[in-house]
Amino acid sequence: MFKTIINAFKIKDIRKKILITLLLLFIYRVGCWIPAVGFKPDAVIDTTNGGLSIFSLMNLVSGGALSNCSILALGVTPYITASIVIQLLTVAIPPLERLAKSGEDGRRKINLYTRIAALVLALAQSIGIVVGMNAFDPNALWVGAPTWLIGIGLVLILTGGAMFTVWIGERITDLGIGNGMSLLIFVGILSSAASALGQAFKLVGDNINYLWYIVIFVVAVIAIFALIVFVDGAERRVPVQYAKQMKGRKMYGGQNTYIPIRVNGSGVMPIILASTFLTFPQLIISIFWPNVTWYQEWLGTNSWLYIVLTAVFILLFSFFYAKITFDPNDISKRIQQQGGFIPGIRAGKPTAEYLGKISGRITLFGAIFLAGIALIPSLAFKAIGDATGAGILINAFSATGLMIVVSVALELDKQLEAQMLMRNYKGFLN
């Protein structure tokens, strides 16, 4: 990948896009450190309670902006959640499905609906953060003005910061390299990891045992990183043959190809969906019933019930996501229309059943992998029982964050290679 970046800097157009991308990312990171007016300087949101709660996930992808109470505290979380919701509704609601398939105009309308949904979610999350912090610490907000007035101001600031983040992401996508939203998450996770590593090294001076925590976690991160890269590129290739056809004096077909079925075709989406599904009620409860604690006690991110339910929901969402992204009946129909067949399998319904069986087995393996990856932080907290030095590293170097980093890095590398290939005509003319 580093060789690809070096070669990309040699091309003027790509170098310009890379510099624009770096500038916009720098602006975003500066915004993550500007405090929101209304929070006291020492007001800190606790995001180190173990597991992957909605607040710890928001803090992770925003690079610590949430725990810093900055103007960009929400990061891209509202937009990502809105994108997932709209994507699921596109499959469930026929008018939205037709709109998504109607070309560029339809995609623009879908993007507009996504922004509107992101605005609504950003508003709800802003209210939840302000109300939750005020309930947890009545002195978290500035004194000297009515609390409701300061709260409204903070909600507007946080919501505006979230939409500004969306704007930066879209500008990166249009003017820079790669997907803007993914790169913002990528930079945020790396920033969180670097900050956590620095905090862990500071603790070494107080207790030398923390040095062993750092060594163990670095080794674990490397092992998990290698496992994620291996699984991310793993796929089952189903061979397909096309019969030869005579059209006029020319013969068509006769080639052999394959259908790639990825082991982890759904990516990190089932983890995000499962975490949001279980932790979003906590956000609603903190808004309307701030004194209610039973949900946190029974379904807190460090409870056994939460761990079990998270694994179950990851399995369910993995199969659901695979169902809407891989349709065996549609693929079987297209293969049959093009004169193709899978060796040893009859065309039509038997081919669809065969592909469905393979997809189910592959999805099961990928879902078990995702469940194990997602539960590593919670299980580590259960085993260690310490939320100080080890807890900082567990939250920052979560396997979910590593999965996102790997996916974005591989996608960025592919896009750079594709853009360089478009500008390298040598070999096509010779």
Backbone torsions as a table, in degrees:
resi	resn	phi	psi	omega
1	MET	NA	-38.6	179.8
2	PHE	-64.7	-36.0	176.5
3	LYS	-64.4	-38.3	177.7
4	THR	-63.1	-41.7	179.7
5	ILE	-65.5	-42.5	179.2
6	ILE	-61.7	-44.2	179.1
7	ASN	-66.7	-33.2	180.0
8	ALA	-66.2	-34.9	179.8
9	PHE	-67.6	-16.4	179.2
10	LYS	-79.2	-13.0	-179.8
11	ILE	-103.0	124.4	-171.2
12	LYS	-59.1	-48.7	-176.8
13	ASP	-62.4	-44.6	-179.3
14	ILE	-69.3	-37.9	177.9
15	ARG	-60.8	-39.8	177.9
16	LYS	-62.9	-43.0	178.7
17	LYS	-64.9	-39.1	179.5
18	ILE	-65.1	-42.1	179.7
19	LEU	-65.2	-39.8	176.4
20	ILE	-62.4	-42.2	178.6
21	THR	-61.2	-45.4	-179.8
22	LEU	-64.4	-38.2	178.9
23	LEU	-64.0	-45.8	180.0
24	LEU	-66.4	-37.0	176.3
25	LEU	-66.0	-36.4	177.3
26	PHE	-64.7	-42.5	177.7
27	ILE	-60.6	-41.1	179.3
28	TYR	-63.5	-43.3	-178.9
29	ARG	-67.3	-35.0	175.5
30	VAL	-63.1	-42.5	178.3
31	GLY	-62.5	-27.9	179.6
32	CYS	-71.2	-13.3	-179.7
33	TRP	-109.7	-1.9	177.1
34	ILE	-83.9	116.9	-175.9
35	PRO	-69.0	145.7	176.7
36	ALA	-78.3	129.6	-179.3
37	VAL	-68.6	124.2	-178.6
38	GLY	129.2	-33.7	173.3
39	PHE	-82.6	142.8	174.1
40	LYS	-70.5	151.0	-177.7
41	PRO	-57.4	-31.4	-178.4
42	ASP	-93.9	8.3	178.7
43	ALA	-77.1	119.8	-177.5
44	VAL	-129.8	132.3	177.1
45	ILE	-84.1	126.8	-179.1
46	ASP	-75.7	111.3	178.7
47	THR	-120.4	19.8	-176.1
48	THR	-117.6	37.9	-177.1
49	ASN	-90.7	11.4	177.2
50	GLY	91.3	155.1	179.1
51	GLY	72.5	-160.7	-177.8
52	LEU	-126.4	73.6	177.8
53	SER	-74.7	171.5	-179.2
54	ILE	-64.8	-32.7	179.5
55	PHE	-76.2	-39.7	178.2
56	SER	-67.1	-35.3	176.8
57	LEU	-67.3	-43.3	177.4
58	MET	-62.6	-40.5	179.7
59	ASN	-68.0	-35.4	-179.2
60	LEU	-66.3	-50.9	-175.3
61	VAL	-74.5	-17.4	178.1
62	SER	-95.3	4.2	177.3
63	GLY	69.3	34.4	179.3
64	GLY	85.3	7.1	-178.4
65	ALA	-65.4	-32.5	-179.2
66	LEU	-69.9	-46.6	179.0
67	SER	-66.8	-22.9	176.5
68	ASN	-84.3	-5.7	-177.4
69	CYS	55.5	45.7	-177.4
70	SER	-88.5	173.1	-179.0
71	ILE	-69.7	-21.9	177.7
72	LEU	-105.8	34.7	-175.0
73	ALA	-61.0	-34.4	-177.7
74	LEU	-75.6	-24.5	179.9
75	GLY	61.0	-140.3	-178.4
76	VAL	-98.7	6.1	-176.2
77	THR	-57.8	-45.7	178.6
78	PRO	-60.3	-40.3	-178.2
79	TYR	-69.3	-40.3	179.6
80	ILE	-64.3	-44.7	178.4
81	THR	-62.5	-42.3	178.5
82	ALA	-63.3	-39.0	178.8
83	SER	-62.3	-41.6	179.4
84	ILE	-65.4	-44.0	-179.6
85	VAL	-62.6	-46.2	179.6
86	ILE	-63.9	-38.2	178.7
87	GLN	-63.3	-41.9	178.1
88	LEU	-68.4	-39.5	178.3
89	LEU	-67.1	-30.0	178.1
90	THR	-62.4	-33.6	178.4
91	VAL	-78.5	-34.2	-174.3
92	ALA	-85.4	-29.0	-175.4
93	ILE	-107.9	115.6	-177.4
94	PRO	-56.7	-42.9	179.0
95	PRO	-58.8	-40.5	177.3
96	LEU	-67.6	-35.1	178.2
97	GLU	-65.1	-42.4	176.9
98	ARG	-65.0	-37.0	179.4
99	LEU	-66.1	-38.5	179.8
100	ALA	-67.9	-24.9	-178.5
101	LYS	-98.6	8.9	-175.1
102	SER	-96.1	19.4	174.2
103	GLY	92.6	-157.9	-173.8
104	GLU	-64.4	-40.1	179.9
105	ASP	-62.9	-40.5	178.0
106	GLY	-65.8	-39.5	178.8
107	ARG	-65.7	-36.1	177.3
108	ARG	-63.4	-39.9	178.4
109	LYS	-67.7	-39.0	176.9
110	ILE	-62.6	-40.7	177.5
111	ASN	-63.4	-37.5	177.5
112	LEU	-64.3	-45.0	177.8
113	TYR	-61.6	-36.4	179.4
114	THR	-65.6	-41.8	178.6
115	ARG	-64.7	-40.9	178.9
116	ILE	-62.9	-44.2	177.8
117	ALA	-63.7	-38.1	177.9
118	ALA	-63.9	-38.6	178.1
119	LEU	-63.4	-43.6	179.4
120	VAL	-63.9	-44.5	179.8
121	LEU	-66.3	-39.2	177.9
122	ALA	-62.2	-40.0	178.0
123	LEU	-63.8	-44.0	-179.8
124	ALA	-65.6	-43.2	-179.7
125	GLN	-68.0	-35.5	177.4
126	SER	-63.1	-44.8	178.1
127	ILE	-61.8	-42.4	-180.0
128	GLY	-62.2	-41.3	180.0
129	ILE	-66.2	-46.7	-177.8
130	VAL	-65.1	-47.9	-179.8
131	VAL	-65.4	-41.9	180.0
132	GLY	-63.6	-42.7	179.0
133	MET	-67.1	-38.8	-179.8
134	ASN	-67.3	-35.2	177.8
135	ALA	-71.9	-37.3	-179.2
136	PHE	-73.1	-40.2	-179.9
137	ASP	-140.7	102.5	-178.5
138	PRO	-59.3	-18.0	-179.3
139	ASN	-96.7	12.2	-178.2
140	ALA	-72.4	-27.4	-179.9
141	LEU	-97.1	155.7	179.3
142	TRP	-61.4	145.1	177.3
143	VAL	-103.0	144.8	-179.3
144	GLY	129.6	-10.2	177.9
145	ALA	-143.7	160.6	178.2
146	PRO	-56.0	138.4	-177.5
147	THR	-60.1	-39.5	-178.6
148	TRP	-64.5	-34.1	-180.0
149	LEU	-70.3	-43.6	177.0
150	ILE	-63.7	-39.8	179.3
151	GLY	-62.4	-43.1	178.7
152	ILE	-62.6	-42.5	178.6
153	GLY	-61.5	-42.7	179.4
154	LEU	-65.9	-39.8	178.2
155	VAL	-60.8	-43.3	179.2
156	LEU	-65.7	-40.0	179.4
157	ILE	-64.6	-47.5	-178.1
158	LEU	-66.2	-40.2	178.6
159	THR	-65.9	-44.6	176.7
160	GLY	-61.7	-38.2	177.5
161	GLY	-64.0	-37.2	178.4
162	ALA	-65.0	-43.1	-179.9
163	MET	-71.4	-31.3	173.8
164	PHE	-64.9	-37.9	176.3
165	THR	-62.7	-41.0	176.7
166	VAL	-60.7	-41.9	179.0
167	TRP	-61.5	-43.7	178.0
168	ILE	-61.2	-44.2	179.3
169	GLY	-60.6	-41.9	179.8
170	GLU	-67.9	-35.7	177.6
171	ARG	-67.1	-36.4	176.6
172	ILE	-64.2	-42.4	179.5
173	THR	-63.3	-40.0	-176.3
174	ASP	-79.3	-40.3	-171.7
175	LEU	-108.3	-17.9	-174.6
176	GLY	-110.7	-147.4	-178.3
177	ILE	-114.9	133.0	174.1
178	GLY	83.9	-178.9	177.8
179	ASN	-81.6	121.8	-174.1
180	GLY	-60.8	-45.2	-178.9
181	MET	-62.2	-42.4	179.8
182	SER	-64.2	-40.2	-179.8
183	LEU	-67.5	-35.6	176.6
184	LEU	-63.8	-41.6	176.2
185	ILE	-64.6	-42.5	-179.9
186	PHE	-57.0	-50.0	-179.0
187	VAL	-66.5	-39.2	179.7
188	GLY	-62.5	-43.0	-179.7
189	ILE	-65.9	-43.0	178.3
190	LEU	-63.4	-38.1	178.2
191	SER	-65.2	-42.0	177.8
192	SER	-62.7	-41.8	179.7
193	ALA	-64.6	-42.2	179.9
194	ALA	-65.1	-41.8	179.3
195	SER	-64.4	-42.2	-179.9
196	ALA	-65.3	-38.9	178.9
197	LEU	-65.0	-39.1	177.2
198	GLY	-64.1	-41.9	177.7
199	GLN	-63.9	-37.9	179.8
200	ALA	-65.7	-38.7	178.7
201	PHE	-67.6	-31.2	176.5
202	LYS	-65.5	-33.9	-179.6
203	LEU	-72.8	-18.4	180.0
204	VAL	-61.8	-33.6	179.2
205	GLY	-64.1	-29.9	178.9
206	ASP	-84.7	-34.3	-177.9
207	ASN	-146.5	116.1	-176.6
208	ILE	-66.1	-18.7	179.2
209	ASN	-63.9	-25.1	178.8
210	TYR	-64.2	-23.2	177.1
211	LEU	-63.5	-36.8	177.2
212	TRP	-68.9	-35.7	174.4
213	TYR	-57.5	-44.8	-177.9
214	ILE	-63.7	-45.5	-179.4
215	VAL	-62.1	-45.9	-179.3
216	ILE	-62.3	-42.9	-178.3
217	PHE	-70.0	-35.6	177.6
218	VAL	-63.8	-43.4	177.4
219	VAL	-63.5	-42.5	179.2
220	ALA	-64.2	-40.2	179.8
221	VAL	-63.4	-42.4	179.0
222	ILE	-63.2	-42.2	179.8
223	ALA	-65.8	-44.5	179.3
224	ILE	-65.4	-39.3	178.4
225	PHE	-59.6	-46.1	179.2
226	ALA	-64.2	-39.3	179.2
227	LEU	-65.1	-41.7	-179.9
228	ILE	-64.7	-43.1	178.4
229	VAL	-61.7	-40.9	-179.0
230	PHE	-64.8	-47.7	-178.1
231	VAL	-70.1	-35.5	-178.5
232	ASP	-62.3	-33.0	179.8
233	GLY	-94.1	-3.1	-178.2
234	ALA	-76.3	139.9	179.0
235	GLU	-154.9	156.6	174.4
236	ARG	-102.6	123.4	-178.4
237	ARG	-101.7	112.1	179.3
238	VAL	-91.7	116.0	-176.3
239	PRO	-69.2	142.5	178.6
240	VAL	-133.7	132.9	176.8
241	GLN	-115.4	144.2	179.2
242	TYR	-115.7	130.1	-178.0
243	ALA	-70.2	152.3	177.4
244	LYS	-78.2	138.4	-179.5
245	GLN	-131.0	136.3	177.4
246	MET	-96.2	120.6	175.3
247	LYS	-124.3	103.7	-173.7
248	GLY	70.8	-124.7	177.7
249	ARG	-102.4	6.7	-177.9
250	LYS	-112.8	149.0	179.3
251	MET	-108.7	129.1	-179.6
252	TYR	-117.0	158.5	177.8
253	GLY	80.6	-160.3	-179.7
254	GLY	88.8	-4.4	-177.7
255	GLN	-88.3	161.2	177.8
256	ASN	-109.8	136.7	177.4
257	THR	-143.1	-167.8	-179.5
258	TYR	-151.0	159.1	175.3
259	ILE	-103.8	114.4	179.5
260	PRO	-81.1	125.0	175.2
261	ILE	-116.5	107.6	-175.6
262	ARG	-73.0	143.9	178.2
263	VAL	-65.9	-42.0	179.3
264	ASN	-115.5	60.4	-176.9
265	GLY	-68.3	-23.6	-178.8
266	SER	-87.5	-6.2	178.8
267	GLY	64.6	-140.0	-176.8
268	VAL	-94.4	2.3	-175.8
269	MET	-58.6	-44.6	178.9
270	PRO	-59.1	-34.3	178.4
271	ILE	-66.5	-45.9	-179.7
272	ILE	-63.7	-43.0	179.8
273	LEU	-63.4	-45.1	-179.4
274	ALA	-63.7	-44.5	179.9
275	SER	-64.0	-43.6	179.6
276	THR	-64.7	-40.9	-177.8
277	PHE	-62.8	-35.4	-176.5
278	LEU	-88.3	-28.7	-174.6
279	THR	-101.0	-18.2	179.6
280	PHE	-62.1	-38.5	174.9
281	PRO	-57.0	-32.5	177.6
282	GLN	-63.9	-37.1	176.9
283	LEU	-64.8	-42.9	179.2
284	ILE	-64.6	-42.0	179.8
285	ILE	-63.6	-38.6	-179.8
286	SER	-66.5	-24.5	179.4
287	ILE	-79.4	-50.1	-172.2
288	PHE	-96.0	-29.5	179.9
289	TRP	-131.7	71.9	-174.0
290	PRO	-63.9	-20.9	-178.0
291	ASN	-90.7	-3.4	-180.0
292	VAL	-80.7	126.5	-175.6
293	THR	-120.8	-4.1	-174.3
294	TRP	-65.0	-34.3	-179.2
295	TYR	-64.8	-42.0	178.9
296	GLN	-66.1	-35.0	-178.6
297	GLU	-71.1	-41.3	-175.7
298	TRP	-91.2	-34.6	-177.8
299	LEU	-120.5	27.4	173.7
300	GLY	-65.0	156.8	-172.7
301	THR	-68.9	-4.7	177.6
302	ASN	-113.1	14.6	-179.8
303	SER	-95.0	155.8	-179.7
304	TRP	-67.7	-34.8	178.7
305	LEU	-63.2	-40.8	177.7
306	TYR	-63.6	-41.2	-179.4
307	ILE	-62.2	-45.4	-179.2
308	VAL	-66.2	-46.1	-179.6
309	LEU	-64.8	-36.0	177.5
310	THR	-61.5	-44.7	178.6
311	ALA	-62.1	-41.8	-179.5
312	VAL	-64.6	-45.7	-178.2
313	PHE	-68.5	-32.8	176.3
314	ILE	-64.2	-41.3	177.0
315	LEU	-62.2	-45.9	-178.5
316	LEU	-65.0	-45.9	-178.4
317	PHE	-69.2	-29.1	177.0
318	SER	-64.7	-45.0	178.5
319	PHE	-68.8	-37.3	178.8
320	PHE	-64.4	-45.3	-179.2
321	TYR	-66.2	-38.6	177.0
322	ALA	-64.7	-33.6	-179.2
323	LYS	-67.0	-38.1	-176.3
324	ILE	-86.2	-15.0	-179.9
325	THR	-103.4	-19.5	-178.5
326	PHE	-131.5	106.5	-178.2
327	ASP	-105.7	103.3	-178.7
328	PRO	-59.9	-36.8	-179.1
329	ASN	-65.1	-42.3	179.8
330	ASP	-66.9	-42.2	179.7
331	ILE	-65.9	-41.4	178.5
332	SER	-62.4	-40.3	179.6
333	LYS	-64.3	-42.9	-179.7
334	ARG	-67.6	-37.8	177.7
335	ILE	-63.1	-43.4	-179.5
336	GLN	-65.7	-39.5	179.5
337	GLN	-65.3	-30.5	-179.0
338	GLN	-91.5	9.1	178.4
339	GLY	74.7	27.2	180.0
340	GLY	-106.6	167.9	178.6
341	PHE	-159.9	154.8	173.7
342	ILE	-90.4	126.3	-177.5
343	PRO	-53.3	127.0	178.2
344	GLY	85.9	-2.0	-178.0
345	ILE	-123.6	131.1	177.8
346	ARG	-70.0	149.5	179.6
347	ALA	-70.9	158.4	177.8
348	GLY	93.9	-133.7	-175.2
349	LYS	-62.5	-41.3	177.5
350	PRO	-59.0	-36.8	178.0
351	THR	-65.7	-42.3	178.5
352	ALA	-62.9	-42.0	178.8
353	GLU	-65.7	-38.9	179.3
354	TYR	-64.4	-45.7	178.9
355	LEU	-65.9	-37.8	178.3
356	GLY	-64.7	-38.4	178.6
357	LYS	-65.5	-44.3	179.3
358	ILE	-64.5	-44.5	179.9
359	SER	-61.3	-39.0	179.2
360	GLY	-64.0	-42.7	179.8
361	ARG	-67.2	-44.1	179.6
362	ILE	-64.0	-41.7	180.0
363	THR	-64.3	-38.3	178.5
364	LEU	-61.3	-45.1	179.2
365	PHE	-63.6	-44.6	178.8
366	GLY	-63.6	-37.0	179.6
367	ALA	-67.0	-41.0	177.4
368	ILE	-63.5	-39.9	176.9
369	PHE	-62.0	-45.9	179.6
370	LEU	-63.5	-41.5	179.6
371	ALA	-62.4	-43.6	177.9
372	GLY	-63.0	-41.9	179.7
373	ILE	-63.6	-43.7	-176.0
374	ALA	-68.7	-30.4	-173.9
375	LEU	-92.7	-0.7	179.5
376	ILE	-58.1	-47.6	179.6
377	PRO	-60.1	-45.9	-178.3
378	SER	-64.3	-43.3	179.1
379	LEU	-66.5	-34.9	177.8
380	ALA	-65.9	-41.1	176.7
381	PHE	-63.0	-39.8	178.5
382	LYS	-62.6	-39.3	-177.1
383	ALA	-74.1	-41.2	-175.1
384	ILE	-83.9	-41.8	-179.2
385	GLY	67.6	27.3	-177.6
386	ASP	-135.8	125.0	-177.5
387	ALA	-108.3	21.5	179.4
388	THR	-95.6	-103.7	-176.6
389	GLY	-63.3	-46.5	180.0
390	ALA	-66.7	-37.8	-179.2
391	GLY	-62.6	-37.2	178.7
392	ILE	-60.9	-45.2	-178.4
393	LEU	-70.3	-39.0	-178.4
394	ILE	-61.9	-43.3	-179.6
395	ASN	-68.5	-42.4	-175.9
396	ALA	-73.4	-39.2	-178.0
397	PHE	-100.5	43.4	179.0
398	SER	-66.1	147.2	-179.8
399	ALA	-64.2	-30.5	176.8
400	THR	-62.5	-43.5	176.8
401	GLY	-63.2	-39.4	178.1
402	LEU	-63.8	-37.5	177.8
403	MET	-62.5	-42.0	179.1
404	ILE	-65.1	-43.1	-180.0
405	VAL	-61.0	-44.9	-179.6
406	VAL	-62.8	-46.4	-177.9
407	SER	-61.9	-44.8	-178.6
408	VAL	-67.7	-41.1	-179.6
409	ALA	-63.6	-43.5	179.2
410	LEU	-65.9	-40.1	179.5
411	GLU	-67.0	-39.6	178.2
412	LEU	-63.9	-41.2	178.3
413	ASP	-62.1	-41.1	179.1
414	LYS	-65.2	-40.1	-179.0
415	GLN	-68.3	-38.4	177.0
416	LEU	-63.7	-43.5	178.9
417	GLU	-64.3	-38.2	179.7
418	ALA	-66.2	-41.4	-179.6
419	GLN	-69.2	-35.5	176.7
420	MET	-69.1	-35.3	178.5
421	LEU	-66.0	-35.4	178.7
422	MET	-65.1	-29.0	-177.4
423	ARG	-99.0	2.0	179.3
424	ASN	-111.3	97.7	-175.4
425	TYR	-91.6	-2.6	-179.7
426	LYS	-65.1	129.8	-178.1
427	GLY	105.0	-29.7	178.0
428	PHE	-80.3	-32.1	-177.3
429	LEU	-94.8	-15.6	-178.5
430	ASN	-87.3	NA	NA
